[in-house]
Amino acid sequence: MPTVFASVSVTLLLFFAVTIAMAYAHALSVGMHMLWGFFVAVLIVLLQCLVFGFFIGSGKSIKRVVEENGLSREWVQKTKDYKNRCYPMLMLAVLVTVAAAAVGGGVSMGSVPLWVHEALVWCAFGMNLYSLWISLRVVVENVEAIHHINDEARLLRAQGRPPVAAAPEEKKEALPPPKSARSSRFYFFAAAAWVPYLYMKFSLGSRTFPYWPFIVVSGFCLVAGWWSAQKTKNS
């Protein structure tokens, strides 16, 4: 899994870099550049979604093996730590990538300055590079944890200990996520709320599309994130 993930990540980042190089070299027409950029953005978002799916699936698998064999629940907590390390930067990379692709449509219509699109593209490239590097390191640790868990389970079976189900009260024991992880979700939603507006305003060129609903949603998420951070700090 780590080797495959690294290979796919490097390939997509090369696609991204080639897209930037072709844009500066004017190797493609405006229409083809938009089509190619949209294609690369979709591939990058799909790869990041695969990271989501991997940690969700491995987390459920680890929890099941731990409960069936009566292993230490520290393994389950580690899977949550893996998610908390990857998800903030991963979500931000997806958001900026989608924003860069959406604003590119506005540049073609003359409603957005070119430098805005260029800044978002370079930010998206850097964030995806950093996010995928973090994800690769965590994927390696996660795979190693899976091997250790399987080794412990095989050792218990070799010693003649039958699988046991976890006690009901253990299933309810769940450590709360770090306060930064809880509040960062709201901050992410506050920023993501503006993506549809950017698409309608700049890519589709709508001049009558209202912006106040997005201010309300984004403001609510910001207040909720601040309240969650303060509540956790005082608890």
C-alpha positions in Angstrom: 0.0 0.0 0.0 2.7 2.7 0.9 4.5 2.0 -2.4 1.4 2.2 -4.5 0.3 5.4 -2.7 3.7 7.0 -3.2 3.8 6.1 -6.9 0.3 7.5 -7.5 1.0 10.6 -5.5 4.3 11.3 -7.4 2.5 10.7 -10.7 -0.3 13.1 -10.0 2.1 15.8 -8.6 4.1 15.5 -11.9 0.8 15.9 -13.8 0.2 19.0 -11.7 3.7 20.4 -12.4 3.4 19.7 -16.1 0.1 21.5 -16.2 1.7 24.6 -14.6 4.6 24.4 -17.1 2.3 24.1 -20.1 0.3 27.1 -18.9 3.4 29.3 -18.6 4.6 28.0 -22.0 1.1 28.6 -23.6 1.3 25.1 -25.0 -2.5 24.6 -25.0 -5.4 26.7 -26.0 -7.5 28.3 -23.3 -10.3 25.7 -23.8 -7.9 22.8 -23.7 -6.1 24.2 -20.7 -9.4 24.5 -18.8 -10.3 20.9 -19.7 -6.9 19.6 -18.7 -6.8 21.6 -15.5 -10.2 20.3 -14.5 -9.1 16.7 -15.2 -6.0 17.1 -13.0 -8.0 18.7 -10.2 -10.5 15.9 -10.3 -7.7 13.3 -10.1 -6.1 15.0 -7.1 -9.4 15.3 -5.3 -10.1 11.6 -5.9 -6.6 10.7 -4.6 -7.3 12.7 -1.4 -10.7 10.9 -1.1 -8.9 7.6 -1.3 -6.8 8.7 1.7 -10.1 9.3 3.5 -11.4 5.9 2.6 -8.2 4.1 3.5 -8.2 5.4 7.1 -11.9 4.9 7.5 -11.6 1.3 6.3 -8.4 0.5 8.2 -9.8 2.0 11.4 -12.9 -0.2 11.3 -10.8 -3.3 10.5 -8.4 -2.5 13.4 -11.3 -1.9 15.8 -12.9 -5.2 14.8 -9.6 -7.2 15.3 -8.9 -5.5 18.6 -12.4 -6.3 20.0 -12.4 -9.9 18.7 -9.0 -10.7 20.3 -9.2 -8.6 23.4 -6.1 -6.5 22.4 -5.2 -3.2 23.9 -7.5 -0.4 22.9 -4.6 1.9 22.4 -4.5 0.5 18.9 -8.0 2.0 18.3 -6.9 5.4 19.6 -3.9 5.3 17.3 -6.1 5.0 14.3 -7.9 8.2 15.4 -4.5 9.9 15.9 -3.7 9.0 12.3 -6.8 10.7 11.0 -6.3 13.8 13.1 -2.8 14.2 11.7 -3.9 13.8 8.0 -7.3 15.3 7.8 -6.8 19.1 8.5 -4.2 19.6 5.7 -5.9 17.1 3.5 -9.2 19.0 3.6 -7.5 22.3 3.1 -5.6 21.0 0.1 -8.9 19.8 -1.5 -10.5 23.1 -0.8 -7.7 25.2 -2.4 -7.5 22.8 -5.4 -11.2 23.1 -6.1 -11.0 26.9 -5.7 -8.1 27.2 -8.1 -10.0 25.2 -10.7 -13.2 27.2 -10.2 -11.4 30.6 -10.4 -9.7 29.4 -13.6 -13.0 29.6 -15.3 -13.4 33.2 -14.2 -10.0 34.1 -15.7 -11.2 32.8 -19.1 -14.2 35.1 -18.9 -12.2 38.1 -17.8 -14.0 38.4 -14.4 -11.0 37.4 -12.3 -7.4 38.7 -12.5 -4.8 36.1 -13.7 -2.7 36.5 -10.6 -5.5 35.3 -8.4 -5.6 32.0 -10.3 -1.9 31.7 -10.3 -1.6 32.3 -6.6 -4.3 29.7 -5.9 -2.7 27.2 -8.2 0.7 27.5 -6.5 -0.9 27.3 -3.1 -2.8 24.2 -4.2 0.4 22.6 -5.5 2.3 23.3 -2.3 -0.6 22.2 0.0 -1.1 18.9 -1.9 2.7 18.2 -1.8 2.7 18.7 1.9 -0.5 16.9 2.5 0.5 13.9 0.5 3.9 13.7 2.3 2.1 13.7 5.6 -0.4 11.1 4.4 2.4 8.9 3.1 4.2 8.9 6.5 1.0 8.1 8.3 0.0 5.4 5.9 3.4 3.7 6.5 2.8 3.9 10.3 -0.8 2.6 9.9 0.3 -0.4 7.8 3.0 -1.2 10.4 0.4 -1.0 13.1 -1.8 -3.4 11.2 1.1 -5.9 10.9 1.8 -5.6 14.7 -1.9 -6.2 15.5 -2.1 -9.3 13.2 1.1 -10.6 14.8 -0.4 -10.2 18.3 -3.7 -11.8 17.3 -1.8 -14.8 15.7 0.3 -15.2 18.9 -2.8 -15.3 21.1 -4.3 -18.0 18.9 -1.1 -20.0 19.0 -1.2 -19.8 22.8 -4.7 -21.3 22.7 -6.6 -18.2 23.7 -9.9 -18.1 21.9 -11.1 -14.8 20.4 -13.2 -12.8 22.9 -15.7 -10.0 22.4 -15.1 -6.7 23.9 -17.1 -5.8 27.0 -20.1 -3.5 26.3 -18.7 -0.7 28.4 -15.4 -0.8 26.4 -17.3 0.0 23.2 -18.6 3.2 24.7 -15.2 4.3 25.8 -14.0 6.8 23.2 -11.5 9.5 23.9 -12.6 12.9 22.5 -10.6 14.2 19.6 -8.1 17.0 20.3 -9.7 20.5 20.6 -7.7 21.6 17.5 -9.2 18.8 15.4 -12.8 19.6 16.6 -12.6 23.3 16.0 -10.7 22.9 12.7 -13.7 21.1 11.2 -15.8 24.2 11.6 -13.1 26.4 10.2 -12.9 24.2 7.2 -16.6 24.3 6.6 -16.5 28.1 6.9 -14.0 28.3 4.1 -15.6 25.5 2.0 -19.0 27.3 2.1 -17.6 29.9 -0.3 -16.6 27.4 -3.0 -20.1 27.3 -4.7 -20.2 31.1 -4.6 -16.8 31.3 -6.3 -17.9 28.8 -8.9 -21.2 30.6 -9.7 -19.7 34.1 -9.6 -16.5 33.7 -11.5 -16.7 30.5 -13.5 -20.3 30.9 -14.6 -20.1 34.7 -14.6 -23.4 35.2 -12.6 -23.8 38.8 -11.5 -27.0 38.3 -9.6 -26.1 35.4 -7.5 -26.6 36.4 -3.8 -23.7 36.3 -1.4 -25.5 36.8 1.9 -26.4 33.1 2.4 -22.7 32.2 2.3 -21.8 34.9 4.7 -24.4 33.5 7.1 -23.2 29.9 6.8 -19.5 30.9 6.9 -20.1 33.1 9.9 -22.1 30.4 11.7 -19.2 27.9 11.2 -16.6 30.4 12.4 -18.6 31.1 15.6 -19.2 27.4 16.1 -15.4 26.7 15.7 -14.5 29.5 18.1 -17.1 28.3 20.6 -15.9 24.7 20.4 -12.3 25.8 21.0 -13.2 27.9 24.0 -15.5 25.2 25.5 -12.7 22.6 25.2 -10.1 24.9 26.6 -12.2 25.6 29.7 -13.3 22.0 30.2 
